[in-house]
Amino acid sequence: MRRSQFSLIAAAVLALPAAAAHEATEERPELVPLTCLELIRLLPTLALLPPARDRDHVLHWTAWRRRQAVASACHQRRHHRYDQS
């Protein structure tokens, strides 16, 4: 299951206890209760496992992707020149 799908499911499951906790702590006004969006943001950081890819793989992939972006821009420029003539 993808991380984003897992995050959404977990946020839905955690929304009910968060609402119950908010009702139980009405006397503590110093903190705003957790929202569903904040739970979605916190869940990957706090509860999910680290990514399956190691650091070197991620760095290699991002370098490849940036090279592909440059190649794509050059390709589009070349085709645009041919269309102009």
C-alpha positions as CSV (number, residue, x, y, z in Angstrom):
1,M,0.0,0.0,0.0
2,R,1.3,3.4,-0.9
3,R,2.4,5.8,1.9
4,S,-0.2,8.4,0.9
5,Q,-3.1,5.9,1.0
6,F,-1.9,4.5,4.3
7,S,-1.7,8.1,5.7
8,L,-5.2,8.9,4.6
9,I,-6.6,5.7,6.1
10,A,-4.7,6.2,9.4
11,A,-5.8,9.8,9.5
12,A,-9.4,8.7,9.2
13,V,-8.9,6.1,12.0
14,L,-7.2,8.6,14.2
15,A,-9.7,11.4,13.7
16,L,-12.2,9.8,16.1
17,P,-9.8,9.5,19.0
18,A,-8.6,13.0,18.4
19,A,-12.1,14.3,18.5
20,A,-12.8,12.4,21.7
21,A,-9.5,13.7,23.3
22,H,-10.6,17.2,22.4
23,E,-13.9,16.7,24.2
24,A,-12.1,15.3,27.2
25,T,-9.7,18.3,27.4
26,E,-12.1,21.2,27.1
27,E,-10.4,22.8,30.2
28,R,-7.0,23.2,28.4
29,P,-7.4,26.1,25.9
30,E,-3.6,26.6,25.3
31,L,-3.5,24.1,22.3
32,V,-5.7,24.0,19.3
33,P,-7.0,20.4,18.8
34,L,-5.4,18.3,16.1
35,T,-7.1,18.5,12.7
36,C,-7.3,15.7,10.2
37,L,-4.8,17.5,7.9
38,E,-2.3,17.9,10.7
39,L,-2.6,14.1,11.5
40,I,-1.9,13.4,7.8
41,R,1.2,15.5,8.0
42,L,2.4,14.0,11.3
43,L,1.7,10.4,10.5
44,P,4.5,9.8,8.0
45,T,7.0,11.4,10.2
46,L,6.1,9.7,13.5
47,A,4.6,6.4,12.6
48,L,5.6,5.1,9.3
49,L,8.7,3.1,8.5
50,P,11.7,4.7,6.7
51,P,11.6,4.6,2.9
52,A,12.5,1.4,1.2
53,R,15.2,3.1,-0.9
54,D,18.5,4.0,0.6
55,R,20.1,7.5,0.4
56,D,22.4,6.7,-2.5
57,H,19.5,5.4,-4.6
58,V,17.5,8.6,-3.9
59,L,20.4,10.9,-4.8
60,H,21.2,8.9,-7.9
61,W,17.5,9.1,-9.0
62,T,17.3,12.8,-8.4
63,A,20.5,13.4,-10.4
64,W,19.1,11.3,-13.3
65,R,15.7,13.1,-13.2
66,R,17.5,16.5,-13.4
67,R,19.6,15.3,-16.3
68,Q,16.4,14.1,-18.1
69,A,14.8,17.5,-17.5
70,V,17.8,19.2,-19.2
71,A,17.7,16.7,-22.1
72,S,13.9,17.2,-22.5
73,A,14.3,21.0,-22.6
74,C,17.1,20.6,-25.3
75,H,14.9,18.3,-27.3
76,Q,11.9,20.7,-27.2
77,R,14.1,23.6,-28.2
78,R,15.5,21.7,-31.2
79,H,12.0,20.7,-32.3
80,H,10.8,24.3,-31.8
81,R,13.6,25.5,-34.1
82,Y,12.6,23.0,-36.8
83,D,9.0,24.1,-36.6
84,Q,10.0,27.8,-37.0
85,S,11.9,27.1,-40.3
